[in-house]
Amino acid sequence: MNPHLSKQVINLRPGSLIYGHWHKQRYKVISLLGKGAIGSVYLCERSDGKRVALKISDKSASITTEVNVLKQLNKVQGTLLGPSLFDVDDFVLSNGIRYSFYVMEYVKGIPVSAFLKKRSKDWLGVFLLQVLSDLDRLHQQGWVFGDLKLDNVLVTDMPPRVRWIDVGGTTQIGRSIKEYTEFYDRGYWQLGTRKAEPSYDLFAVVMLALHYAYPNQFDRGKNPEQTLNEKLRQATVLQPYRVCLERALRGHYQTSAQMLNDLNRILIKRQTTPMFRHQSITNKQVAGDTVLPLIETSVIGVSSALFFLVYYFFI
């Protein structure tokens, strides 16, 4: 750590050791993964050789809040909504300055854009479907993700699956969003408040799709709503889902399940596209444990059975 910096800034070089004050666990810093408003996240190695992600900050209250969120997410049955939580402790420097940190699963994956680039354009709909399925579980637990954006989503391998890597913006429903990114924020686009409610996340889902279609993003212009509508109309890759995305922009959906059902109907109608026709699954694969129920049959209905056969290849 640079002694000339204030407490709010801590720079840990590769090879630095972090010792837990209470649990006595040791973590060796490998590299910086990212910095945010709350703190910094480092790729570290535990004493047993396992690689983990460690978030450290001087804002102990914020760290406690994020830890509580992770604990809530880890309790949700059926899927991993966030990284698994391993440890929570304090790091005390020789001069007595104290930092709080928590240790979580290191989610190793690739950016969504890179994953989709290797597949046909129809996989964008499958990606959005899984995001909505995970959001539905989160919302049912009384939380919204808040800072949903492409940078906070990765696709892991073996098998491929969407994973969230930063839950710092997760907020209890009814409160004010505590962290957001302008491009994904409906308040920035003058299309709603920053109240934590499902429709806030659903607006961000639309912006996920638009960011994928326009990697360099775009300005909101004099009429933000008109700008978004025009961008949706002009993006060829988004045309199959345009009606659904426009409804989410206008706040038409009150729950993620509603948007998920609409998107599912669109994908079911597209079963005759080349992507669907060229897939084949053996009876053994269908019966195997790898066919994960990412979309609850109670939400989607029996009519989605055929789509599960394709969905297998994504999950």
Phi, psi and omega per residue, in radians:
M1 nan 2.433 3.086
N2 -1.348 1.997 -3.072
P3 -1.137 -0.276 -3.117
H4 -1.495 -0.153 3.135
L5 -1.518 2.727 3.119
S6 -1.257 2.975 -3.121
K7 -1.074 -0.526 -3.061
Q8 -1.157 -0.314 -3.089
V9 -2.007 2.138 3.076
I10 -2.266 2.128 -3.140
N11 -1.935 1.986 -3.126
L12 -1.834 2.094 -3.127
R13 -1.422 2.696 3.047
P14 -0.939 2.333 -3.109
G15 1.724 -0.282 3.113
S16 -1.117 2.619 3.140
L17 -1.958 2.337 3.078
I18 -1.967 2.154 3.140
Y19 -1.902 2.230 3.079
G20 -1.244 2.223 -3.079
H21 -1.171 -0.643 -3.051
W22 -1.716 -0.778 -3.051
H23 -1.653 -0.129 3.031
K24 1.123 0.373 3.078
Q25 -1.435 2.584 -3.121
R26 -2.012 2.399 3.140
Y27 -2.273 2.293 3.126
K28 -1.776 2.171 -3.106
V29 -1.257 2.266 3.079
I30 -1.782 -0.851 -3.137
S31 -2.869 2.850 3.063
L32 -1.446 2.252 3.093
L33 -1.641 -0.545 3.140
G34 3.021 2.829 3.102
K35 -2.224 2.540 3.120
G36 -2.491 -2.955 -3.108
A37 -1.177 -0.514 -3.088
I38 -1.533 -0.700 -3.098
G39 3.136 -2.851 -3.119
S40 -2.018 2.587 3.120
V41 -2.032 2.266 -3.109
Y42 -2.108 2.505 2.951
L43 -1.414 2.165 -3.078
C44 -2.273 2.911 3.068
E45 -2.090 2.218 3.096
R46 -1.315 2.969 -3.139
S47 -1.104 -0.378 3.111
D48 -1.583 0.097 3.080
G49 1.603 -0.134 -3.128
K50 -1.307 2.376 3.112
R51 -1.494 2.365 -3.098
V52 -2.417 2.914 3.040
A53 -1.853 2.294 -3.097
L54 -2.119 2.152 3.095
K55 -1.850 2.235 -3.058
I56 -2.258 2.487 -3.069
S57 -2.791 2.767 3.012
D58 -1.503 -0.146 -3.104
K59 -1.577 1.437 -3.045
S60 -1.071 -0.652 -3.136
A61 -1.119 -0.712 3.131
S62 -1.178 -0.692 3.099
I63 -1.088 -0.744 3.115
T64 -1.056 -0.717 3.125
T65 -1.100 -0.797 -3.137
E66 -1.134 -0.662 3.098
V67 -1.083 -0.748 3.123
N68 -1.100 -0.654 3.097
V69 -1.114 -0.817 3.136
L70 -1.047 -0.692 3.108
K71 -1.089 -0.716 3.114
Q72 -1.132 -0.766 -3.132
L73 -1.136 -0.663 -3.132
N74 -1.177 -0.321 3.137
K75 -1.462 -0.300 -3.095
V76 -1.179 2.209 -3.092
Q77 -1.419 2.552 2.969
G78 1.745 -0.324 -3.135
T79 -2.875 2.866 3.070
L80 -1.713 1.825 -3.116
L81 -1.428 -0.365 3.125
G82 -2.628 3.065 3.113
P83 -1.084 2.553 3.069
S84 -1.185 2.463 -3.120
L85 -1.649 2.275 -3.089
F86 -1.932 -0.671 -3.008
D87 -2.739 2.624 3.060
V88 -2.394 2.249 -3.060
D89 -2.832 -3.078 3.065
D90 -2.044 2.602 3.052
F91 -2.039 2.039 -3.068
V92 -1.901 2.127 3.113
L93 -1.332 2.900 -3.121
S94 -1.089 -0.427 3.119
N95 -1.545 0.107 3.075
G96 1.610 -0.149 3.118
I97 -1.183 2.348 -3.040
R98 -2.011 2.347 3.047
Y99 -2.104 2.565 3.046
S100 -1.725 2.562 3.090
F101 -2.603 2.773 2.977
Y102 -2.381 2.691 -3.068
V103 -2.039 2.282 -3.086
M104 -2.351 3.016 3.102
E105 -1.036 2.371 3.035
Y106 -1.529 1.880 -3.118
V107 -1.482 1.891 -3.121
K108 -1.689 2.019 -3.112
G109 -2.741 -2.955 -3.141
I110 -2.117 2.682 3.111
P111 -1.023 2.628 -3.117
V112 -1.003 -0.774 -3.112
S113 -1.039 -0.720 3.135
A114 -1.161 -0.674 3.123
F115 -1.139 -0.815 -3.094
L116 -1.218 -0.475 -3.114
K117 -1.079 -0.503 -3.100
K118 -1.472 -0.080 -3.065
R119 -2.185 3.006 -3.137
S120 -1.219 2.824 -3.072
K121 -1.102 -0.356 -3.135
D122 -1.160 -0.337 -3.119
W123 -1.225 -0.289 3.052
L124 -1.047 -0.733 3.112
G125 -1.095 -0.678 3.116
V126 -1.152 -0.700 3.090
F127 -1.063 -0.840 -3.135
L128 -1.093 -0.635 3.130
L129 -1.076 -0.743 -3.126
Q130 -1.224 -0.687 3.083
V131 -1.022 -0.782 -3.139
L132 -1.144 -0.652 3.115
S133 -1.100 -0.751 3.111
D134 -1.176 -0.711 3.111
L135 -1.092 -0.645 3.132
D136 -1.055 -0.741 3.101
R137 -1.123 -0.727 3.140
L138 -1.112 -0.808 -3.116
H139 -1.107 -0.626 3.116
Q140 -1.154 -0.372 3.090
Q141 -1.526 -0.010 3.087
G142 1.608 0.351 -3.105
W143 -2.255 2.720 2.907
V144 -2.084 2.662 -3.086
F145 -1.240 -0.667 3.055
G146 1.456 -1.205 -3.070
D147 -1.801 0.946 3.140
L148 -1.357 2.151 3.132
K149 -2.800 2.895 -3.099
L150 -1.032 -0.600 -3.135
D151 -1.139 -0.368 -3.114
N152 -1.737 0.227 -3.130
V153 -2.278 2.332 3.044
L154 -2.235 2.807 3.016
V155 -1.991 2.103 -3.113
T156 -1.565 2.905 3.124
D157 -1.756 2.912 2.942
M158 0.910 1.193 -0.169
P159 -1.562 2.879 3.114
P160 -1.048 2.338 3.119
R161 -2.726 2.486 3.083
V162 -1.250 2.283 3.091
R163 -2.316 2.450 3.044
W164 -1.552 2.427 -3.057
I165 -2.049 -0.079 3.133
D166 -2.538 1.972 -3.106
V167 -1.819 0.306 -3.082
G168 -1.048 -0.439 -3.127
G169 -1.652 -0.026 -3.104
T170 -1.092 2.241 -2.996
T171 -2.338 2.481 3.089
Q172 -1.133 2.438 3.134
I173 -1.017 2.331 3.138
G174 1.815 -0.348 3.136
R175 -1.628 -3.134 3.100
S176 -1.521 2.418 3.108
I177 -0.999 2.245 -3.052
K178 -1.642 -0.415 3.088
E179 -2.437 2.396 3.107
Y180 -2.706 2.831 3.069
T181 -2.022 2.229 -2.974
E182 -0.833 -0.859 -3.054
F183 -1.031 -0.509 -3.085
Y184 -1.723 -0.028 -3.003
D185 -1.644 2.134 -3.113
R186 -1.177 -0.431 3.059
G187 -1.128 -0.704 3.097
Y188 -1.067 -0.633 -3.128
W189 -1.561 0.117 3.092
Q190 1.013 0.667 -3.126
L191 -2.133 0.414 3.113
G192 2.693 3.087 -3.116
T193 -1.579 3.116 3.046
R194 -1.788 0.562 3.045
K195 -1.348 2.377 -3.132
A196 -1.294 1.825 3.109
E197 -2.632 2.771 -3.076
P198 -0.900 -0.681 -3.097
S199 -1.099 -0.414 3.084
Y200 -1.149 -0.798 3.103
D201 -1.144 -0.630 -3.102
L202 -1.188 -0.581 3.016
F203 -1.080 -0.731 3.140
A204 -1.144 -0.521 3.074
V205 -1.087 -0.719 3.083
V206 -1.060 -0.735 -3.123
M207 -1.213 -0.500 3.005
L208 -1.020 -0.831 -3.127
A209 -1.122 -0.738 3.140
L210 -1.179 -0.656 3.107
H211 -1.147 -0.645 3.073
Y212 -1.125 -0.729 -3.130
A213 -1.253 -0.541 -3.133
Y214 -2.198 1.446 -3.065
P215 -0.956 -0.542 -3.134
N216 -1.513 0.043 -3.094
Q217 1.056 -2.940 -3.124
F218 -2.851 2.816 -3.139
D219 -1.388 2.763 -3.111
R220 -1.399 -0.345 3.104
G221 1.246 -3.004 -3.103
K222 -1.279 -0.501 3.131
N223 -2.172 1.574 -3.046
P224 -0.953 -0.762 -3.111
E225 -1.121 -0.730 3.115
Q226 -1.111 -0.694 3.122
T227 -1.023 -0.833 -3.121
L228 -1.128 -0.735 3.134
N229 -1.093 -0.705 3.125
E230 -1.165 -0.719 3.134
K231 -1.125 -0.656 3.085
L232 -1.126 -0.743 -3.133
R233 -1.159 -0.584 -3.053
Q234 -1.471 -0.317 -3.084
A235 -1.469 1.841 -3.099
T236 -1.029 -0.705 -3.070
V237 -1.146 -0.356 -3.100
L238 -1.691 -0.089 -3.047
Q239 -0.999 -0.695 -3.137
P240 -1.070 -0.437 -3.047
Y241 -1.944 0.158 -2.969
R242 -1.017 -0.815 -3.111
V243 -1.035 -0.777 -3.136
C244 -1.109 -0.765 -3.128
L245 -1.172 -0.689 3.112
E246 -1.107 -0.676 3.101
R247 -1.096 -0.702 3.123
A248 -1.164 -0.637 3.092
L249 -1.070 -0.681 -3.090
R250 -1.456 -0.005 -3.134
G251 1.335 0.437 -3.100
H252 -1.152 -0.606 -3.087
Y253 -1.572 2.290 3.073
Q254 -1.644 -0.354 3.109
T255 -2.342 2.718 3.103
S256 -1.184 -0.511 3.123
A257 -1.085 -0.608 3.128
Q258 -1.134 -0.801 3.132
M259 -1.193 -0.662 3.126
L260 -1.073 -0.740 3.121
N261 -1.110 -0.755 3.122
D262 -1.093 -0.781 -3.132
L263 -1.142 -0.667 3.119
N264 -1.084 -0.706 3.120
R265 -1.076 -0.685 3.116
I266 -1.099 -0.764 -3.105
L267 -1.213 -0.612 3.090
I268 -1.078 -0.704 3.136
K269 -1.161 -0.387 -3.106
R270 -1.658 0.330 -3.111
Q271 -1.124 -0.340 -3.102
T272 -1.571 0.086 3.116
T273 -1.244 2.802 -3.125
P274 -0.937 -0.614 -3.113
M275 -1.040 -0.711 -3.105
F276 -1.350 -0.686 -3.071
R277 -1.169 -0.539 -3.029
H278 -1.577 0.004 3.106
Q279 -1.590 2.545 3.054
S280 -2.491 2.466 -3.111
I281 -2.336 2.330 3.119
T282 -1.366 2.816 3.095
N283 -1.024 -0.620 3.139
K284 -1.099 -0.722 3.140
Q285 -1.157 -0.724 -3.124
V286 -1.128 -0.652 -3.093
A287 -1.417 -0.238 -3.045
G288 -1.262 2.901 -3.128
D289 -1.224 -0.249 -3.068
T290 -1.319 -0.190 3.058
V291 -1.430 1.586 -3.010
L292 -1.486 2.469 -3.115
P293 -1.419 1.193 -3.114
L294 -1.216 -0.415 3.077
I295 -2.101 2.052 -3.080
E296 -1.110 2.326 3.126
T297 -1.099 -0.424 3.122
S298 -1.210 -0.418 3.137
V299 -1.554 -0.785 -3.026
I300 -1.512 -0.715 -3.141
G301 1.719 2.905 -3.083
V302 -1.109 -0.476 -3.095
S303 -1.081 -0.263 -3.100
S304 -1.565 0.045 -3.039
A305 -0.967 -0.735 -3.137
L306 -1.132 -0.612 -3.118
F307 -1.194 -0.491 3.106
F308 -1.023 -0.571 -3.115
L309 -1.101 -0.624 3.084
V310 -1.383 -0.692 -3.087
Y311 -1.036 -0.467 3.120
Y312 -0.921 -0.690 -3.041
F313 -1.246 -0.281 3.110
F314 -1.575 -0.576 -3.033
I315 -1.757 nan nan
